Amino acid sequence: MNMPAPIDLRLRQIRLEAEGIASYEFVSANDCALPAFTAGAHIDLHLPHGMVRSYSLVNAPSDGGRYVVAVQRDAEGQGGSAWMHATPRVGDRLRATPPSNDFALMEDAAHSVFIAGGIGITPIMSMLRRLRELGRPWRLHYASRSPRETAYADALRAMAGDGREVDFCFGSSRTDRLDIAAIVREAPQGTHLYCCGPARMIDAFLAACGSRPAATVHFERFAAASEAATEGGYDVVLERSGQRLAVAPGKTILDTLLDHAVDVPYACTAGVCGTCRTKVIAGEPDHRDDFLSAEEKQANDSIMICCSGARSKTLVLDL
């Protein structure tokens, strides 16, 4: 799988956006024009120790001279957010994969409703800013733990008005609860609905949108809804080299490849970003990701090696 060449970025500003959430503004390290992006896009930052992490771009696409991401520190994560909060300093250089978009905004929609949970506000911020530039109306329902943990609250209040509405919902208040089913039910027909947040929020959103046209329902997960395939007990054959590797119980395909020093692209390790998508030559994948569509999974010609496994005894990959 051919990956776009990384770009060199320089960290220009770090800003505290809420308790436990900091934003990072990057510009070109070489005074070159940055690749353009669309609302909802993300970049993959290349961190030390082989870590690659996907972060949504928060700024508007028209603000093309910089990339701004926001990172919530996760004490139970795999180390990327902890490193981002503890180590980088203004002036540091980092490499990144150019922007890509798996959560695109429908700019011509007559009505747009957004549901954000916690750090799930990040891709939605770019969308709201884009729609504001276009003069399109929107409504945001934003759930967070408490006011002090709500990133971009002041910016959102400043954007409200003239057909743009913001409803905050704080878990710290016993009276505030986000009724996703009601939000979807009350949205006019033809409304495009967007959701980004924790797994339970996404699941509730998809359940509520069951009768809506699929083309009007948009979501982005932080992690796949299914657990990674770690049962093992099958072989992976690398078509280009002929190498055969046994995937042991407790290991994913990605784990096995990295254990044998096979260099493959990956980022989220959760089956949601698409970075590790690999062509399947032969065999039947056991799909556990939330990136491939139902049709793509049925075709069985590609696999997310970070979380998916094999139903057949042998899986031949284009590696």
N, C-alpha and C positions, 0 to 999 in steps of 0.2 A: 504494500500500500504506500503510494507516494504521499508524503506529507509536505505542506508548504514550508519553505525555508524560514527559520526563526528570525525575528527582528530584535534589534538591540534597543532597550529602553533605559531611560534614566529617571529615577524617582525624584520628582520635583517638590512634592508636598505630602505630608501625612497629617490627617485631621481626625480628631475624635468626633464621631457622629452620634454616638449614644454609648451608654454603659456597655463595655465589651465589644464595641463595633468601631473600627477605624477605617477611614477611606485613604486610598493611595492614588496620587495623581502621577501618571507617567507621561513623559514626552520622549521624542526620538533622541537616542544617545548620539546620533550622527548628524543631527540637523537635517534629516531627510523627512519627506512627507510620510505620515503614517498611513497604512492601508485604511481605506474607508470601512465603515460598518453600518449596520442597520439596527434599529431599535430591537432590543431583546438579545443582542449578540453577546458573546463572551470571548475572552482570551484565555489561553493556557499559559500560566507563568511557570517558568523552569526554576525550581528552587534547589538548594543544595541537597546532596545525598540522593540524587536521582528523583526527587519529588517533583511532580508536575501537577498543578492544581488549576482547575477551571474557575474563573471568576467573571460574573456578569458585568458588563459595562453600564455604568450608572448615568453617564452624561449623554446629552442629545447627539444624534449622528451629525448634526450641523456643526457641532463643537469638535471638529475633526483634528485639531492640532494636539490632542491629548487623549489618553485613555484614563478613566477614573473607575476604580473598583472599590468595593467595600467588603471587609472581611470581619466576620464575627469569630471571636476566640472561642474555640471548642476544646475544653479540657479533656474530653473523651475522644477527640478525633485522632487522626493518624500523624499529627505533627505539623501539617502545613500551616494551619491558622496560628498555632503557637509560635512558629518561626516568624511568621509575618508580623505578629504583635511584639515580638521581643528583639528582633535582629536588624531589619533594614533601617537605614538612615538616609536622610535627604542627600542626594548626590550619588547614591549607589546605582550600579548598573545591573539590570536583569535581562534575561532573554525571555521572549514570549512567542508563542505561535500566533500568527495573524488572526483577526477576529473571524468567527464563524457563528452561524445563527441556526439554532434548532427550536426557537421559540419566537417566531416572527410575528410582527404586528400587521394586522390588516388595516392599512391606513385609510381605506375608502369606506369603512363601515359607518353606517348612520348612527349606531349606538355601540358603545364599548363599556363593559363593566369589568372591573378588576378586583380580585380577591388576593390579598397578600398576607402571609404569615411570617412574622419576624424578618430574618434576613432575606426572605423571598421578595421583599420590596425592591431588591436591587435591579433585576431586569425590567421590572415594571416602571421604575423611575424614568428610565430612558424612553419607554413607550409613552408615558404621560407627557414628557417634555416634547416629544415629537408631535403628538396629537395637538398639544397646545400651539405649537408653531403652525400647524395646519388649520387651526381654528375649529377643530373637531371637539364635540362634547365627550365627557367621560365621567364615570363615577368609580371611586375607589373605596373598598372596604378593607381596612388595614388592622389586623389583629397582632398584638404584641403582649409581652408579659406585663409591662408597666410603662408609664410615660417616659421614665428615664432610660428605658431600653428600646425606645422607638426612634429608629434612625430616620432622618430627613423630615421630621414632623413639621419644623418651621418652614422648610421649603415647600412642603405640600400645602400648608395653610396659605402660603403666599400665592400658590398657583390656583387656588380655589376661586370660584366665581365665573360668571359668563358661561354657564353650562357645564362647569367642572365642579364636582362634589367630592368631598373627602369625609368618610365616616371612620373614626377610630374606635377600636374595641380593645380594652385592656383586661388581661387575665387577672390582674390584681383586684379588679372590681367584681363583686359578686353579682351585680346587676347587669353588667355587660357580657353578652355572649353572642358570638357571630353565628347567625342562623343562615347557613349556606343554602339550605333547601329553599328558604323563603326568598333569599336574594335571587336565586336562579328562577324561581317561580314567578317573581314579580318583574323580571326583565322582559321588556317588549320583544315580541317575535322579531327575529332577524338580528337581535343583539349578538355581538361577538363577546364571549365570556373568556376571561383569562384567570388562571390561578397558579401561584407559585408559593410553596410553603412546605411544611412538614408532611409526612406520609399520611397521617390521619386527615389532614385538611384536603389533600389531593383526592383521597379515596371518597370523602364526603362530597366533594365537588363533582367527581365523575358520576357518582350515584345520582346526584341531583340533576345532572345534565343528560341522563339516559335517554330522554325523549327529544332532546335538542338535535338539530342537524350536526353531524360530526364536524363539518367544515367551520362551524361557529364556536367550537369548543377547543380551547388552547390551554395547555398546562406544561409546567416544567418541574420535575422532581429533583430533590437533592440526592436521593438514593433510589435504587430499583425497588419495586414493590415486593419482589420475590427474593429469597435468600440466595446467595451465590451457590453455584454447583460445586461442592467440595467432596462429593462421594468418591471420586476417583474410580480406578479400576478399568481404565481404557488407555489406549495409546494415541498420541498425536504424532503424525508424520509430517515433516517439513518438506514440501514438494521440491523446493529449489535445491536443497542440500541432500535430501534423502534421509536425513536424521530422524530416528524414531525415539520418542521419549514417552516413558510410562508416567501417567498422571496418578500419583498416589492418593489414597484417602486423606482428606484434610487439605488438599491442594487444589487450586484453580489452574486452568491452562496457563494463565499469566504467571502464576507462581512458578510453575514448572519451567516455563521458558526462561525466566529470569535466573532460576537456580542453575540453568545450564548455559548462562551467559549469552542467550539469544536476545539481541537488541530489537525490541519492538516498541512502537509508540503507545503510550497509555497516559491517562490523566486521573479521572475521577475514581477509578477502581470500583465503581458502583453500578455500572451499566446504564448511565444516563447521558454521557457526553458524546459518545460516538468516536472518540479518538482511537480506540483500539480495534475498530471494525476491521475484520480480516476475511478475505475470500475463502470459502469452503470449496475444495476440489472434489472431495468424496466423503461419505459418512453422513450421519444424521445428528445435527446439533441438538442440545437440550437448552433452549433459549430461556434465560433468566433476566434479561435486560428490559429496560423501558425506553429504549431508543428506537429499535426497529419496529416498523409497523406490522400489523397482523399479516399483511400480504407478504412482506419481506421475510417474516419468520416462516411462513408456510413454504416459501420458495427454497429455504434452507441453503442459500448460496453465500451467506455471510454470517459471521458470528462475532459477538462481543467477548473477546477472550478473557476479559477481566472477571467476568461473573458467570458466563455460560459454560456448559459442559458438553458431554456427548451421550447420546442414547445408543450409539453403535459402539462396537469394540474398538474401532479405529476411526479417527478423524484426520483427514488429509487437508492441510492448510496451505495457502499460497504464501509460504514463508521460506 
